[in-house]
Amino acid sequence: MTDTRRKSPGSTVDLLRKRVRGGAAIQLDTLDEKELEAMQVLLFSDEAEIINSACKPFLVARADRILLPP
């Protein structure tokens, strides 16, 4: 996992956005505090969503936002 603790919140959002848009399914338990804050930005802007897979929550890109850009 990338160490994002020293970076600003804006860059953390950008890094998480790149991971999610790249097809990553990120388990929420693995995110640190800054990444959880960045996750909220992505969720509220409808760029990502939380899904349940194998009884664990994952952050993934919203398919409609990636395939059909605004």
N, CA, C and O atoms as a printed pandas DataFrame, in Angstrom:
     atom_number atom_name residue_name chain_id  residue_number  x_coord  y_coord  z_coord
0              1         N          MET        A               1    0.845   -1.168    0.000
1              2        CA          MET        A               1    0.000    0.000    0.000
2              3         C          MET        A               1    0.891    1.232    0.000
3              4         O          MET        A               1    1.968    1.218    0.596
4              5         N          THR        A               2    0.464    2.266   -0.643
5              6        CA          THR        A               2    1.226    3.498   -0.756
6              7         C          THR        A               2    1.162    4.280    0.551
7              8         O          THR        A               2    0.109    4.359    1.183
8              9         N          ASP        A               3    2.287    4.853    0.952
9             10        CA          ASP        A               3    2.305    5.687    2.152
10            11         C          ASP        A               3    1.869    7.095    1.776
11            12         O          ASP        A               3    2.622    7.833    1.140
12            13         N          THR        A               4    0.652    7.470    2.168
13            14        CA          THR        A               4    0.113    8.779    1.804
14            15         C          THR        A               4    0.034    9.707    3.006
15            16         O          THR        A               4   -0.544   10.788    2.897
16            17         N          ARG        A               5    0.588    9.325    4.140
17            18        CA          ARG        A               5    0.442   10.112    5.357
18            19         C          ARG        A               5    1.104   11.473    5.260
19            20         O          ARG        A               5    0.642   12.416    5.903
20            21         N          ARG        A               6    2.149   11.610    4.496
21            22        CA          ARG        A               6    2.885   12.866    4.415
22            23         C          ARG        A               6    2.333   13.802    3.347
23            24         O          ARG        A               6    2.749   14.958    3.269
24            25         N          LYS        A               7    1.427   13.335    2.547
25            26        CA          LYS        A               7    0.922   14.128    1.434
26            27         C          LYS        A               7   -0.326   14.891    1.848
27            28         O          LYS        A               7   -0.984   14.536    2.825
28            29         N          SER        A               8   -0.645   15.929    1.109
29            30        CA          SER        A               8   -1.831   16.723    1.409
30            31         C          SER        A               8   -3.097   15.936    1.085
31            32         O          SER        A               8   -3.052   14.987    0.302
32            33         N          PRO        A               9   -4.231   16.325    1.682
33            34        CA          PRO        A               9   -5.481   15.611    1.402
34            35         C          PRO        A               9   -5.848   15.599   -0.073
35            36         O          PRO        A               9   -6.390   14.610   -0.567
36            37         N          GLY        A              10   -5.559   16.696   -0.791
37            38        CA          GLY        A              10   -5.868   16.750   -2.217
38            39         C          GLY        A              10   -5.125   15.692   -2.995
39            40         O          GLY        A              10   -5.698   15.053   -3.877
40            41         N          SER        A              11   -3.850   15.495   -2.683
41            42        CA          SER        A              11   -3.080   14.489   -3.401
42            43         C          SER        A              11   -3.524   13.081   -3.010
43            44         O          SER        A              11   -3.445   12.160   -3.823
44            45         N          THR        A              12   -3.989   12.909   -1.776
45            46        CA          THR        A              12   -4.511   11.610   -1.358
46            47         C          THR        A              12   -5.759   11.264   -2.153
47            48         O          THR        A              12   -5.949   10.113   -2.548
48            49         N          VAL        A              13   -6.606   12.251   -2.389
49            50        CA          VAL        A              13   -7.810   12.042   -3.206
50            51         C          VAL        A              13   -7.404   11.636   -4.622
51            52         O          VAL        A              13   -7.983   10.715   -5.198
52            53         N          ASP        A              14   -6.412   12.321   -5.177
53            54        CA          ASP        A              14   -5.955   11.999   -6.530
54            55         C          ASP        A              14   -5.383   10.587   -6.613
55            56         O          ASP        A              14   -5.653    9.860   -7.569
56            57         N          LEU        A              15   -4.596   10.203   -5.616
57            58        CA          LEU        A              15   -4.013    8.855   -5.610
58            59         C          LEU        A              15   -5.091    7.776   -5.486
59            60         O          LEU        A              15   -5.048    6.762   -6.182
60            61         N          LEU        A              16   -6.050    8.004   -4.601
61            62        CA          LEU        A              16   -7.130    7.031   -4.433
62            63         C          LEU        A              16   -8.007    6.984   -5.682
63            64         O          LEU        A              16   -8.464    5.913   -6.082
64            65         N          ARG        A              17   -8.241    8.135   -6.294
65            66        CA          ARG        A              17   -9.025    8.190   -7.530
66            67         C          ARG        A              17   -8.345    7.372   -8.629
67            68         O          ARG        A              17   -9.013    6.634   -9.354
68            69         N          LYS        A              18   -7.030    7.497   -8.757
69            70        CA          LYS        A              18   -6.290    6.735   -9.768
70            71         C          LYS        A              18   -6.385    5.237   -9.512
71            72         O          LYS        A              18   -6.551    4.452  -10.446
72            73         N          ARG        A              19   -6.278    4.839   -8.240
73            74        CA          ARG        A              19   -6.368    3.412   -7.913
74            75         C          ARG        A              19   -7.748    2.851   -8.258
75            76         O          ARG        A              19   -7.865    1.774   -8.844
76            77         N          VAL        A              20   -8.779    3.592   -7.888
77            78        CA          VAL        A              20  -10.149    3.120   -8.120
78            79         C          VAL        A              20  -10.467    3.106   -9.611
79            80         O          VAL        A              20  -11.027    2.134  -10.118
80            81         N          ARG        A              21  -10.115    4.173  -10.310
81            82        CA          ARG        A              21  -10.382    4.224  -11.752
82            83         C          ARG        A              21   -9.558    3.205  -12.522
83            84         O          ARG        A              21   -9.936    2.798  -13.621
84            85         N          GLY        A              22   -8.446    2.796  -11.956
85            86        CA          GLY        A              22   -7.613    1.778  -12.586
86            87         C          GLY        A              22   -8.169    0.374  -12.424
87            88         O          GLY        A              22   -7.585   -0.585  -12.930
88            89         N          GLY        A              23   -9.276    0.240  -11.734
89            90        CA          GLY        A              23   -9.918   -1.061  -11.601
90            91         C          GLY        A              23   -9.710   -1.732  -10.258
91            92         O          GLY        A              23  -10.104   -2.884  -10.079
92            93         N          ALA        A              24   -9.106   -1.040   -9.318
93            94        CA          ALA        A              24   -8.861   -1.636   -8.009
94            95         C          ALA        A              24  -10.158   -1.756   -7.215
95            96         O          ALA        A              24  -11.031   -0.890   -7.282
96            97         N          ALA        A              25  -10.261   -2.833   -6.474
97            98        CA          ALA        A              25  -11.323   -3.008   -5.488
98            99         C          ALA        A              25  -10.615   -2.977   -4.140
99           100         O          ALA        A              25   -9.966   -3.947   -3.750
100          101         N          ILE        A              26  -10.742   -1.871   -3.437
101          102        CA          ILE        A              26   -9.962   -1.630   -2.235
102          103         C          ILE        A              26  -10.797   -1.974   -1.012
103          104         O          ILE        A              26  -11.874   -1.416   -0.807
104          105         N          GLN        A              27  -10.297   -2.889   -0.211
105          106        CA          GLN        A              27  -11.002   -3.270    1.006
106          107         C          GLN        A              27  -10.926   -2.115    1.999
107          108         O          GLN        A              27   -9.843   -1.583    2.245
108          109         N          LEU        A              28  -12.060   -1.721    2.571
109          110        CA          LEU        A              28  -12.115   -0.547    3.438
110          111         C          LEU        A              28  -11.246   -0.693    4.682
111          112         O          LEU        A              28  -10.742    0.302    5.203
112          113         N          ASP        A              29  -11.067   -1.907    5.156
113          114        CA          ASP        A              29  -10.261   -2.136    6.355
114          115         C          ASP        A              29   -8.793   -1.791    6.141
115          116         O          ASP        A              29   -8.064   -1.602    7.115
116          117         N          THR        A              30   -8.343   -1.703    4.898
117          118        CA          THR        A              30   -6.934   -1.443    4.621
118          119         C          THR        A              30   -6.625    0.042    4.483
119          120         O          THR        A              30   -5.457    0.415    4.375
120          121         N          LEU        A              31   -7.640    0.892    4.486
121          122        CA          LEU        A              31   -7.434    2.324    4.292
122          123         C          LEU        A              31   -7.053    3.000    5.602
123          124         O          LEU        A              31   -7.597    2.680    6.659
124          125         N          ASP        A              32   -6.100    3.950    5.521
125          126        CA          ASP        A              32   -5.745    4.725    6.704
126          127         C          ASP        A              32   -6.681    5.932    6.817
127          128         O          ASP        A              32   -7.612    6.079    6.025
128          129         N          GLU        A              33   -6.429    6.783    7.794
129          130        CA          GLU        A              33   -7.329    7.909    8.071
130          131         C          GLU        A              33   -7.434    8.875    6.895
131          132         O          GLU        A              33   -8.538    9.293    6.546
132          133         N          LYS        A              34   -6.320    9.235    6.281
133          134        CA          LYS        A              34   -6.331   10.160    5.137
134          135         C          LYS        A              34   -7.056    9.547    3.947
135          136         O          LYS        A              34   -7.791   10.238    3.240
136          137         N          GLU        A              35   -6.852    8.257    3.726
137          138        CA          GLU        A              35   -7.519    7.586    2.606
138          139         C          GLU        A              35   -9.021    7.472    2.849
139          140         O          GLU        A              35   -9.802    7.522    1.898
140          141         N          LEU        A              36   -9.437    7.320    4.106
141          142        CA          LEU        A              36  -10.863    7.297    4.413
142          143         C          LEU        A              36  -11.505    8.659    4.143
143          144         O          LEU        A              36  -12.638    8.732    3.667
144          145         N          GLU        A              37  -10.783    9.731    4.447
145          146        CA          GLU        A              37  -11.280   11.072    4.124
146          147         C          GLU        A              37  -11.394   11.251    2.614
147          148         O          GLU        A              37  -12.368   11.823    2.125
148          149         N          ALA        A              38  -10.399   10.762    1.878
149          150        CA          ALA        A              38  -10.418   10.846    0.419
150          151         C          ALA        A              38  -11.556    9.998   -0.145
151          152         O          ALA        A              38  -12.180   10.373   -1.138
152          153         N          MET        A              39  -11.824    8.863    0.484
153          154        CA          MET        A              39  -12.913    7.997    0.046
154          155         C          MET        A              39  -14.246    8.733    0.123
155          156         O          MET        A              39  -15.088    8.579   -0.762
156          157         N          GLN        A              40  -14.447    9.525    1.163
157          158        CA          GLN        A              40  -15.688   10.276    1.305
158          159         C          GLN        A              40  -15.875   11.252    0.150
159          160         O          GLN        A              40  -16.988   11.433   -0.344
160          161         N          VAL        A              41  -14.789   11.875   -0.278
161          162        CA          VAL        A              41  -14.867   12.805   -1.416
162          163         C          VAL        A              41  -15.333   12.061   -2.659
163          164         O          VAL        A              41  -16.198   12.543   -3.390
164          165         N          LEU        A              42  -14.760   10.889   -2.897
165          166        CA          LEU        A              42  -15.137   10.102   -4.076
166          167         C          LEU        A              42  -16.574    9.594   -3.981
167          168         O          LEU        A              42  -17.286    9.554   -4.985
168          169         N          LEU        A              43  -16.997    9.210   -2.790
169          170        CA          LEU        A              43  -18.370    8.728   -2.614
170          171         C          LEU        A              43  -19.384    9.841   -2.839
171          172         O          LEU        A              43  -20.389    9.643   -3.522
172          173         N          PHE        A              44  -19.123   11.012   -2.266
173          174        CA          PHE        A              44  -20.073   12.119   -2.373
174          175         C          PHE        A              44  -20.111   12.730   -3.767
175          176         O          PHE        A              44  -21.097   13.369   -4.133
176          177         N          SER        A              45  -19.056   12.542   -4.545
177          178        CA          SER        A              45  -19.061   13.050   -5.921
178          179         C          SER        A              45  -19.515   11.962   -6.905
179          180         O          SER        A              45  -19.429   12.153   -8.118
180          181         N          ASP        A              46  -19.992   10.834   -6.392
181          182        CA          ASP        A              46  -20.496    9.708   -7.196
182          183         C          ASP        A              46  -19.447    9.124   -8.137
183          184         O          ASP        A              46  -19.794    8.589   -9.190
184          185         N          GLU        A              47  -18.175    9.221   -7.772
185          186        CA          GLU        A              47  -17.116    8.612   -8.571
186          187         C          GLU        A              47  -16.856    7.174   -8.147
187          188         O          GLU        A              47  -16.310    6.381   -8.914
188          189         N          ALA        A              48  -17.251    6.841   -6.921
189          190        CA          ALA        A              48  -17.004    5.506   -6.387
190          191         C          ALA        A              48  -18.206    5.074   -5.568
191          192         O          ALA        A              48  -19.067    5.880   -5.214
192          193         N          GLU        A              49  -18.241    3.784   -5.277
193          194        CA          GLU        A              49  -19.299    3.242   -4.444
194          195         C          GLU        A              49  -18.734    2.106   -3.607
195          196         O          GLU        A              49  -17.679    1.556   -3.923
196          197         N          ILE        A              50  -19.436    1.760   -2.545
197          198        CA          ILE        A              50  -19.028    0.650   -1.688
198          199         C          ILE        A              50  -19.879   -0.546   -2.041
199          200         O          ILE        A              50  -21.106   -0.462   -2.091
200          201         N          ILE        A              51  -19.210   -1.669   -2.288
201          202        CA          ILE        A              51  -19.930   -2.901   -2.583
202          203         C          ILE        A              51  -19.563   -3.947   -1.538
203          204         O          ILE        A              51  -18.546   -3.828   -0.855
204          205         N          ASN        A              52  -20.388   -4.955   -1.425
205          206        CA          ASN        A              52  -20.144   -6.051   -0.512
206          207         C          ASN        A              52  -19.734   -7.264   -1.337
207          208         O          ASN        A              52  -20.479   -7.708   -2.211
208          209         N          SER        A              53  -18.558   -7.795   -1.061
209          210        CA          SER        A              53  -18.083   -8.982   -1.758
210          211         C          SER        A              53  -17.426   -9.893   -0.742
211          212         O          SER        A              53  -16.526   -9.475   -0.014
212          213         N          ALA        A              54  -17.871  -11.124   -0.693
213          214        CA          ALA        A              54  -17.355  -12.096    0.276
214          215         C          ALA        A              54  -17.494  -11.572    1.712
215          216         O          ALA        A              54  -16.609  -11.765    2.546
216          217         N          CYS        A              55  -18.609  -10.916    1.977
217          218        CA          CYS        A              55  -18.937  -10.365    3.296
218          219         C          CYS        A              55  -17.947   -9.305    3.760
219          220         O          CYS        A              55  -17.791   -9.094    4.963
220          221         N          LYS        A              56  -17.282   -8.642    2.834
221          222        CA          LYS        A              56  -16.345   -7.570    3.160
222          223         C          LYS        A              56  -16.666   -6.358    2.285
223          224         O          LYS        A              56  -17.010   -6.515    1.114
224          225         N          PRO        A              57  -16.554   -5.138    2.851
225          226        CA          PRO        A              57  -16.837   -3.936    2.067
226          227         C          PRO        A              57  -15.636   -3.521    1.220
227          228         O          PRO        A              57  -14.505   -3.493    1.707
228          229         N          PHE        A              58  -15.884   -3.202   -0.037
229          230        CA          PHE        A              58  -14.852   -2.767   -0.964
230          231         C          PHE        A              58  -15.262   -1.452   -1.612
231          232         O          PHE        A              58  -16.444   -1.213   -1.857
232          233         N          LEU        A              59  -14.281   -0.604   -1.886
233          234        CA          LEU        A              59  -14.483    0.627   -2.626
234          235         C          LEU        A              59  -14.140    0.365   -4.078
235          236         O          LEU        A              59  -13.038   -0.090   -4.385
236          237         N          VAL        A              60  -15.071    0.647   -4.970
237          238        CA          VAL        A              60  -14.858    0.440   -6.407
238          239         C          VAL        A              60  -15.372    1.653   -7.172
239          240         O          VAL        A              60  -16.159    2.443   -6.651
240          241         N          ALA        A              61  -14.922    1.788   -8.405
241          242        CA          ALA        A              61  -15.388    2.879   -9.263
242          243         C          ALA        A              61  -16.826    2.608   -9.690
243          244         O          ALA        A              61  -17.221    1.461   -9.903
244          245         N          ARG        A              62  -17.590    3.669   -9.808
245          246        CA          ARG        A              62  -18.947    3.524  -10.342
246          247         C          ARG        A              62  -18.822    3.335  -11.843
247          248         O          ARG        A              62  -18.228    4.168  -12.526
248          249         N          ALA        A              63  -19.367    2.262  -12.355
249          250        CA          ALA        A              63  -19.231    1.921  -13.772
250          251         C          ALA        A              63  -19.865    2.988  -14.675
251          252         O          ALA        A              63  -19.316    3.305  -15.731
252          253         N          ASP        A              64  -20.998    3.537  -14.274
253          254        CA          ASP        A              64  -21.650    4.536  -15.123
254          255         C          ASP        A              64  -20.830    5.820  -15.222
255          256         O          ASP        A              64  -20.910    6.512  -16.238
256          257         N          ARG        A              65  -20.049    6.159  -14.204
257          258        CA          ARG        A              65  -19.215    7.365  -14.243
258          259         C          ARG        A              65  -17.968    7.149  -15.084
259          260         O          ARG        A              65  -17.499    8.087  -15.730
260          261         N          ILE        A              66  -17.420    5.947  -15.095
261          262        CA          ILE        A              66  -16.205    5.659  -15.836
262          263         C          ILE        A              66  -16.531    5.451  -17.311
263          264         O          ILE        A              66  -15.821    5.968  -18.173
264          265         N          LEU        A              67  -17.569    4.720  -17.610
265          266        CA          LEU        A              67  -17.898    4.419  -18.996
266          267         C          LEU        A              67  -18.552    5.594  -19.716
267          268         O          LEU        A              67  -18.350    5.779  -20.916
268          269         N          LEU        A              68  -19.332    6.385  -18.989
269          270        CA          LEU        A              68  -20.026    7.524  -19.577
270          271         C          LEU        A              68  -19.634    8.788  -18.824
271          272         O          LEU        A              68  -20.343    9.197  -17.904
272          273         N          PRO        A              69  -18.521    9.416  -19.191
273          274        CA          PRO        A              69  -18.087   10.604  -18.465
274          275         C          PRO        A              69  -19.077   11.750  -18.619
275          276         O          PRO        A              69  -19.755   11.855  -19.641
276          277         N          PRO        A              70  -19.163   12.611  -17.602
277          278        CA          PRO        A              70  -20.134   13.721  -17.644
278          279         C          PRO        A              70  -19.822   14.752  -18.710
279          280         O          PRO        A              70  -20.553   15.732  -18.853
